[in-house]
Amino acid sequence: MEPSAHGSAGGDRTDDLRTLTRLATRPDAVEAILGWLARRVGGAVTLLGTDGEVVAPAPSRPGRQPPAGAVDAVAGLCREGTPSTVLIGDGQEYAVHLVRLGREDSPPYLVARTGARDCGDLLADAARVLGPCSQVAEAARERARVETADAQTREAVLHLLMIGAVSAARRIATTLRPSLPDPARVHVVEGPRRGLSAVASRMRDATGARAWIVPCPVRPSHLIALAPVARGDAGDPVRLARALVAEAPGYRVGVSDVVPLRDAATGYEQAFHALAVARGAPERYAGVGGRADLVPFLGMAGHGWAREVLHACVSFTPARRADPGGGELLDTLNSWLTFDNAASRHLRIHRNTLASRVRLLGRLLGLDLDRVGDRAAAWLALRLYGERASRELPGPLVAAEGAVTADTTGDTAADTAAAERMVVLRGLLTEAPVRAWAGARLRPLEHGGPPGGLDTVRAWLAADTRLPGTATALGLSLPGVRKRLVRAEEVLGCSLLRAPSSKYELWLAMRALGHL
């Protein structure tokens, strides 16, 4: 039992040493010892660095500032190499004891302001125990700082890959290990957050420490990994995923196709959609299924349309230098269309800032971004723009007109041009190759899908992906609509209810076939 807070400071030294030894084994040893010591001497106790900074205050004590004169005294003791001293307070009602921890350069000092007498031995014993405990705590803090910096750097690399800035991502990644694999398979692991670090360790072991692994900045329960393509992967693309779920019950894995590094964003979306299938699969893992992408079927006409759609955003010049320019707005649009409102976590901006940027984007693009059809048009334009930029296709990415400024948006001419671009999109979607793609994309729902699957997805898209409106249109309950959409996810091999969602792709497919 610990001595009373108001007991004599000159109690049984053996009991005190026994208590100090026991407290030193705790994970929070420094805080525990300081708290016990403050109660033991009936005063305020803290650790003070030679620079005057409080290293560790005693918990539950009201005052966090060191006693008057302690900072100057510690600096003087350090210069002179004096291990300890006592400062007598006004009226000699209290004393401030200063005791050095250890013999290393610039050690912290134990500072105790107390009216207790004969506490020198107790403070000296406590200082000897606190010395190594303080070093362990500082090492843990330094390790945490390094791990935080490493995680933030890896997250920055991932963000650059998601926006197609491969060269910049490579430059930053050279300071870390391993190097970025190119090509790679993207894996998205989902499960309890507390075990994700162990899953990451298993993945490093399974890939010979060659996988680039990053905790998802948007979803704490997700882990994103770019794994190198190993020999034999072509015949067994989910080999790594199978090994992971076998060793990690309660986790699910989605796996992309093999993608070049410039298409890491596409690989992430593929893996996320595969994860939607894995949630309902007994194996708890799934591959992407190799479905075709719409972009190649739109040709140069599609690229020209995308250039016109995004011109006002790409060439935007903000009224204030602190406001986002065209490139940053494009990144915001891409993140918002991918993650919905969770884009604020991805971009590390306030949700009100995100909402303000989205309103500006709607004005610049001439689109009603509250409607899924207009968002689908913006999504497709970004896909075409990104595909053109990553492959350095000939022709300008920006139309020849002058830059758009903040006060040239929202007029009648801009609205008319936006309406004309939507007419062009409808024409692109009626082309035979696009209609063939759309038929293949929706075939799983039409043939062998869940009863009412196609009608449910169509009603959901017509209601701008709002579940209450979908339920009203179908005469179903909200849980009933949700269950139907989950079954549609499994059949289509993609995510619908969670972002990134295939809702834009499916809207375009249904529009191409005249279902919307």
C-alpha positions in Angstrom: 0.0 0.0 0.0 1.3 3.5 -0.9 1.9 5.9 2.0 -0.7 8.5 2.6 -0.4 11.8 0.8 -0.1 13.6 4.1 2.3 11.2 5.8 5.8 11.9 6.8 8.3 12.2 4.0 10.8 10.4 6.1 8.9 7.1 6.2 10.3 3.6 5.6 12.9 4.0 2.9 12.6 0.3 2.0 8.9 0.6 1.4 9.5 3.6 -0.8 12.1 1.9 -2.9 9.8 -1.1 -3.3 7.0 1.2 -4.5 9.3 3.1 -6.9 10.5 -0.2 -8.3 6.9 -1.4 -8.9 5.9 1.8 -10.5 8.9 1.8 -12.8 7.5 -1.3 -14.5 4.4 0.4 -15.7 4.0 1.7 -19.3 3.4 5.2 -17.9 6.2 4.9 -15.4 7.3 8.6 -15.4 3.7 9.9 -14.8 3.0 7.2 -12.2 6.1 7.9 -10.2 5.6 11.7 -10.3 2.0 11.3 -9.2 3.0 9.1 -6.3 5.9 11.3 -5.3 3.6 14.4 -5.3 1.3 12.7 -2.9 4.2 11.4 -0.9 5.7 14.8 -0.2 2.5 16.7 -0.3 3.6 19.2 -2.9 4.1 19.8 -6.6 6.5 17.6 -8.5 7.7 17.9 -12.1 10.5 17.1 -14.5 12.2 20.2 -15.9 14.6 20.3 -18.9 17.7 22.4 -18.9 16.0 24.6 -21.5 13.3 25.4 -19.0 10.6 23.3 -20.7 8.5 21.0 -18.6 9.4 17.4 -19.6 6.7 15.8 -17.6 4.3 17.4 -15.0 2.8 15.4 -12.2 -0.6 14.2 -13.2 -3.7 15.5 -11.3 -1.7 18.5 -9.9 -3.3 21.9 -10.6 -0.1 23.8 -11.4 1.9 22.9 -14.5 4.3 25.8 -14.3 7.6 25.2 -12.5 8.1 27.0 -9.2 9.6 30.5 -9.3 13.3 30.5 -9.7 13.5 26.8 -10.7 14.2 27.4 -14.4 17.2 29.7 -13.7 18.4 27.4 -11.0 18.4 24.3 -13.3 20.3 26.2 -16.0 22.9 27.2 -13.4 23.2 23.6 -12.0 23.7 22.3 -15.5 26.5 24.8 -16.3 28.3 24.0 -13.0 27.7 20.3 -13.1 26.0 20.4 -9.7 23.8 17.3 -9.1 21.3 18.9 -6.7 20.3 21.9 -4.7 17.6 23.3 -2.4 15.9 26.7 -2.8 14.3 28.1 0.3 11.0 29.9 -0.3 9.6 33.0 1.4 9.2 32.7 5.1 10.8 29.2 4.9 7.3 27.6 4.6 8.4 25.5 1.7 11.5 24.5 -0.2 12.2 23.7 -3.8 14.4 20.6 -4.3 16.2 20.1 -7.6 17.8 16.7 -8.3 19.5 15.7 -11.5 18.4 12.5 -13.3 21.5 10.6 -14.5 24.9 11.7 -15.7 24.3 12.2 -19.4 24.6 15.7 -21.1 21.8 18.1 -20.3 19.7 15.7 -18.2 16.3 16.7 -16.9 15.9 17.7 -13.2 13.4 16.5 -10.7 11.8 19.6 -9.2 9.8 19.3 -6.0 8.1 22.2 -4.2 7.2 20.9 -0.7 7.0 21.9 2.9 8.0 18.4 4.0 11.3 18.0 5.9 13.8 15.2 5.5 12.8 14.3 2.0 16.3 14.4 0.5 16.8 10.6 0.5 13.4 10.0 -1.0 13.9 12.5 -3.9 17.4 11.1 -4.5 16.0 7.5 -4.7 13.2 8.7 -7.0 15.7 10.5 -9.3 17.8 7.4 -9.7 14.6 5.4 -10.7 13.2 8.2 -12.9 16.5 8.6 -14.9 16.2 5.4 -17.0 12.4 5.7 -17.0 12.7 9.1 -18.5 15.1 7.9 -21.1 12.8 5.1 -22.1 9.9 7.5 -22.3 11.9 9.9 -24.5 13.0 7.1 -26.8 9.3 6.1 -27.1 8.3 9.7 -28.0 11.1 9.9 -30.5 10.1 6.6 -32.1 6.5 7.8 -32.3 7.7 11.0 -34.0 9.7 9.0 -36.5 6.7 6.7 -37.2 4.4 9.6 -37.6 6.7 11.3 -40.0 7.1 8.1 -41.9 3.3 7.5 -42.1 2.7 11.1 -43.2 5.4 10.8 -45.9 3.9 7.5 -47.2 0.4 9.1 -47.2 1.8 12.0 -49.3 3.3 9.5 -51.8 -0.1 7.7 -52.0 -1.9 11.0 -52.5 0.5 11.9 -55.4 -0.1 8.6 -57.0 -3.9 9.0 -56.7 -3.7 12.3 -58.7 -1.2 10.8 -61.3 1.9 12.7 -60.1 4.1 9.7 -60.5 7.5 11.5 -60.8 6.9 13.5 -57.7 5.8 10.4 -55.8 9.0 8.6 -56.9 11.2 11.4 -55.7 9.7 11.4 -52.3 9.6 7.6 -52.1 13.3 7.4 -52.6 13.9 8.5 -49.0 11.9 5.5 -47.8 11.9 1.8 -48.3 10.9 -0.2 -50.3 10.9 1.5 -53.7 7.5 1.8 -55.4 6.7 -1.3 -57.4 5.9 -0.8 -61.1 3.7 -2.5 -62.2 1.8 -3.5 -59.1 -1.4 -5.1 -57.8 -3.3 -2.8 -55.4 -4.7 -4.6 -52.4 -7.3 -3.0 -50.0 -7.6 -4.8 -46.7 -10.5 -4.2 -44.4 -11.0 -5.2 -40.8 -10.6 -4.2 -37.1 -8.2 -1.3 -36.8 -6.3 -2.7 -33.9 -5.0 -5.6 -36.0 -4.0 -3.8 -39.2 -0.4 -3.3 -38.1 -0.1 -7.1 -37.7 -1.7 -7.6 -41.2 0.8 -5.1 -42.6 3.7 -7.1 -41.1 2.4 -10.3 -42.6 2.1 -8.6 -46.0 5.7 -7.3 -45.7 6.9 -10.8 -44.9 4.9 -12.4 -47.7 6.3 -10.0 -50.3 9.9 -10.0 -49.1 9.4 -6.4 -47.7 8.7 -5.2 -51.3 5.1 -4.0 -50.8 4.3 -0.3 -50.4 1.8 -0.3 -47.5 -0.1 2.7 -46.3 -3.0 3.1 -43.8 -5.9 4.5 -45.6 -6.2 8.3 -44.8 -10.0 8.2 -45.3 -11.1 5.0 -43.7 -9.3 3.9 -40.5 -10.3 0.3 -40.9 -8.6 0.0 -44.3 -5.0 -0.7 -45.4 -3.8 0.0 -48.9 -0.9 -1.9 -50.3 0.8 -1.8 -53.7 2.3 -5.2 -54.0 4.9 -6.2 -56.7 3.9 -8.6 -59.3 5.5 -11.9 -58.5 6.1 -14.9 -60.8 3.1 -17.0 -61.0 0.7 -14.2 -60.2 -0.9 -14.3 -63.7 -2.4 -17.7 -62.9 -3.2 -16.9 -59.3 -3.8 -13.1 -58.9 -5.3 -13.5 -55.4 -2.5 -15.7 -54.0 -1.4 -13.0 -51.5 -4.9 -12.2 -50.5 -5.6 -15.8 -49.8 -2.6 -16.1 -47.6 -3.5 -13.0 -45.7 -7.1 -14.0 -44.8 -5.9 -17.4 -43.8 -3.7 -15.9 -41.1 -6.0 -13.0 -40.2 -9.6 -14.0 -39.4 -12.1 -11.2 -39.5 -10.3 -9.4 -42.4 -11.3 -9.1 -46.1 -9.2 -8.2 -49.1 -9.9 -6.8 -52.5 -7.3 -7.2 -55.3 -6.9 -5.1 -58.5 -5.6 -6.1 -61.9 -1.9 -5.5 -62.6 -1.6 -1.8 -63.2 1.3 0.5 -64.1 2.1 3.0 -61.4 0.6 5.8 -63.4 -2.8 4.0 -63.0 -2.5 3.5 -59.3 -5.8 5.4 -58.8 -7.6 3.0 -61.1 -6.0 0.1 -59.3 -7.3 1.4 -56.0 -10.8 1.7 -57.3 -10.7 -1.8 -58.7 -9.5 -3.2 -55.4 -12.1 -1.3 -53.5 -14.9 -2.7 -55.8 -13.4 -6.2 -55.4 -13.6 -5.6 -51.6 -17.4 -5.1 -51.9 -17.6 -8.6 -53.4 -15.2 -10.0 -50.8 -17.6 -8.8 -48.0 -20.2 -11.3 -49.2 -17.8 -14.1 -50.2 -17.1 -17.0 -47.9 -13.4 -16.8 -48.9 -13.2 -13.2 -47.7 -11.2 -12.1 -50.7 -11.9 -11.3 -54.4 -10.3 -10.1 -57.5 -11.6 -7.4 -59.8 -13.0 -9.7 -62.5 -11.4 -8.0 -65.5 -14.4 -5.8 -66.6 -13.8 -3.4 -69.4 -13.3 0.4 -68.9 -15.4 2.9 -70.7 -12.7 5.4 -71.5 -11.0 3.5 -74.5 -14.4 3.3 -76.3 -14.8 7.1 -76.5 -11.8 7.9 -78.7 -10.5 11.3 -79.5 -14.0 12.8 -79.6 -14.3 11.9 -75.9 -11.0 13.6 -75.1 -12.1 16.7 -76.9 -15.4 16.7 -75.0 -13.5 16.3 -71.7 -11.2 19.2 -72.6 -14.2 21.5 -73.1 -15.9 20.4 -69.9 -12.8 21.0 -67.7 -11.5 24.1 -69.4 -13.0 26.6 -67.0 -11.6 24.7 -64.1 -8.1 24.0 -65.5 -7.6 27.6 -66.5 -9.2 29.1 -63.4 -7.3 32.0 -61.8 -8.4 32.7 -58.2 -9.2 36.3 -57.1 -6.9 35.8 -54.1 -3.5 34.2 -54.1 -4.4 32.1 -51.1 -7.4 30.5 -52.8 -7.1 27.3 -54.8 -6.1 27.5 -58.4 -7.2 25.2 -61.3 -4.9 22.3 -60.4 -6.0 22.2 -56.8 -9.6 22.4 -57.8 -9.2 19.5 -60.1 -7.7 17.5 -57.2 -10.6 18.5 -55.0 -13.1 17.4 -57.7 -11.4 14.1 -58.1 -11.3 13.4 -54.4 -14.9 14.5 -53.8 -16.2 12.3 -56.6 -14.2 9.4 -55.3 -14.8 9.7 -51.5 -17.9 12.0 -51.3 -17.8 14.1 -48.1 -14.9 12.0 -46.7 -12.7 13.9 -49.2 -12.2 16.4 -46.4 -10.1 13.8 -44.6 -8.3 12.8 -47.8 -7.4 16.4 -48.6 -7.0 17.4 -44.9 -9.3 20.4 -45.2 -12.3 21.4 -43.2 -15.6 20.1 -44.4 -16.9 23.7 -44.9 -13.8 24.4 -47.1 -14.7 21.3 -49.1 -18.3 22.4 -49.5 -17.2 25.9 -50.7 -14.9 24.4 -53.3 -17.6 22.0 -54.6 -20.0 25.0 -55.0 -17.3 26.9 -57.0 -16.6 23.8 -59.1 -20.3 23.5 -59.9 -20.3 27.1 -61.1 -17.2 26.7 -63.1 -18.3 23.5 -64.8 -21.9 24.6 -65.3 -23.1 21.5 -63.6 -25.5 20.7 -60.9 -23.3 18.6 -58.7 -26.3 17.6 -56.5 -27.5 15.4 -59.3 -25.8 12.1 -60.0 -26.0 12.6 -63.8 -24.0 15.8 -63.7 -21.5 14.2 -61.3 -21.2 11.3 -63.7 -20.3 13.7 -66.5 -17.6 15.4 -64.3 -16.3 11.9 -63.3 -16.0 10.8 -66.9 -14.3 14.1 -68.0 -11.7 13.6 -65.2 -11.1 10.0 -66.3 -10.6 11.1 -69.9 -8.4 14.0 -68.8 -6.3 11.9 -66.6 -5.9 9.1 -69.1 -4.7 11.6 -71.8 -2.3 13.3 -69.4 -0.7 10.1 -68.1 -0.1 8.8 -71.7 1.0 12.2 -73.1 -1.4 12.0 -76.0 -0.9 14.7 -78.6 -2.9 17.9 -78.6 -3.4 20.6 -76.0 -5.0 19.7 -72.7 -6.5 23.2 -72.3 -8.5 25.1 -74.9 -6.9 28.2 -76.4 -9.2 30.7 -74.8 -7.9 32.9 -72.0 -7.9 32.1 -68.4 -11.1 32.0 -66.5 -11.3 34.2 -63.4 -13.5 34.2 -60.4 -15.8 37.0 -61.8 -16.4 35.4 -65.2 -18.5 32.4 -64.1 -22.3 31.8 -64.0 -23.3 34.0 -66.9 -25.8 33.0 -69.6 -23.1 32.1 -72.2 -21.4 29.7 -69.8 -24.7 28.0 -69.0 -25.5 27.6 -72.7 -22.1 26.1 -73.3 -22.5 23.7 -70.4 -25.9 22.6 -71.8 -24.3 22.0 -75.2 -21.6 19.9 -73.7 -24.2 17.6 -72.1 -25.8 17.2 -75.5 -22.4 16.2 -76.9 -22.1 13.6 -74.0 -25.5 12.1 -74.9 -24.3 11.8 -78.5 -21.1 10.0 -77.4 -23.1 7.6 -75.3 -25.2 6.5 -78.3 -22.1 5.3 -80.3 -22.2 1.5 -81.0 -19.0 0.6 -79.1 -20.2 2.5 -76.0 -23.6 0.8 -76.2 -21.9 -2.6 -76.4 -19.8 -1.7 -73.4 -22.9 -0.7 -71.5 -24.7 -3.9 -72.4 -21.8 -6.0 -71.1 -21.6 -3.9 -67.9 -25.3 -4.4 -67.1 -25.7 -8.0 -68.3 -25.0 -9.5 -64.9 -28.1 -7.7 -63.6 -30.3 -8.6 -66.5 -29.3 -12.3 -66.7 -28.9 -14.2 -63.5 -29.0 -11.2 -61.2 -31.2 -10.9 -58.1 -34.9 -10.4 -58.8 -35.6 -6.7 -59.5 -31.9 -6.0 -59.5 -31.9 -3.9 -62.6 -35.0 -2.0 -61.6 -33.6 -1.3 -58.2 -30.3 0.1 -59.5 -32.2 2.2 -62.1 -34.6 3.6 -59.4 -31.6 4.3 -57.1 -29.8 6.3 -59.9 -33.0 8.1 -60.9 -33.3 9.2 -57.2 -29.8 10.6 -57.3 -28.6 7.6 -55.2 -30.8 8.7 -52.2 -32.2 5.6 -50.4 -35.5 7.2 -49.2 -36.4 8.3 -52.7 -35.5 4.9 -54.1 -37.7 3.2 -51.4 -40.6 5.4 -52.3 -40.3 4.8 -56.0 -40.2 1.0 -55.5 -42.7 0.8 -52.6 -40.1 -0.9 -50.4 -38.6 -0.3 -47.0 -35.2 1.2 -46.6 -33.6 -2.1 -45.4 -35.2 -3.8 -48.3 -33.6 -1.4 -50.8 -30.3 -1.7 -49.1 -30.4 -5.5 -49.3 -31.2 -5.4 -53.0 -28.3 -3.0 -53.6 -25.9 -5.2 -51.6 -26.9 -8.2 -53.8 -26.4 -6.0 -56.9 -22.9 -5.2 -55.7 -22.1 -8.9 -55.5 -23.4 -9.6 -59.0 -21.8 -6.6 -60.6 -18.5 -7.0 -58.7 -18.3 -3.4 -57.5 -19.2 -1.1 -54.7 -22.4 0.9 -54.8 -23.2 2.0 -51.3 -19.7 2.9 -50.2 -17.4 5.4 -51.9 -15.6 4.9 -54.2 -18.8 3.8 -55.8 -19.5 2.6 -59.4 -22.7 4.8 -59.5 -21.2 7.1 -62.1 -20.2 4.2 -64.4 -23.6 2.6 -64.0 -25.4 5.9 -64.7 -23.5 6.3 -67.9 -24.2 2.6 -68.9 -27.9 3.0 -68.3 -28.0 6.4 -70.1 -26.3 4.8 -73.1 -29.0 2.1 -73.2 -31.9 4.5 -72.7 -32.8 3.2 -69.2 -32.5 6.7 -67.7 
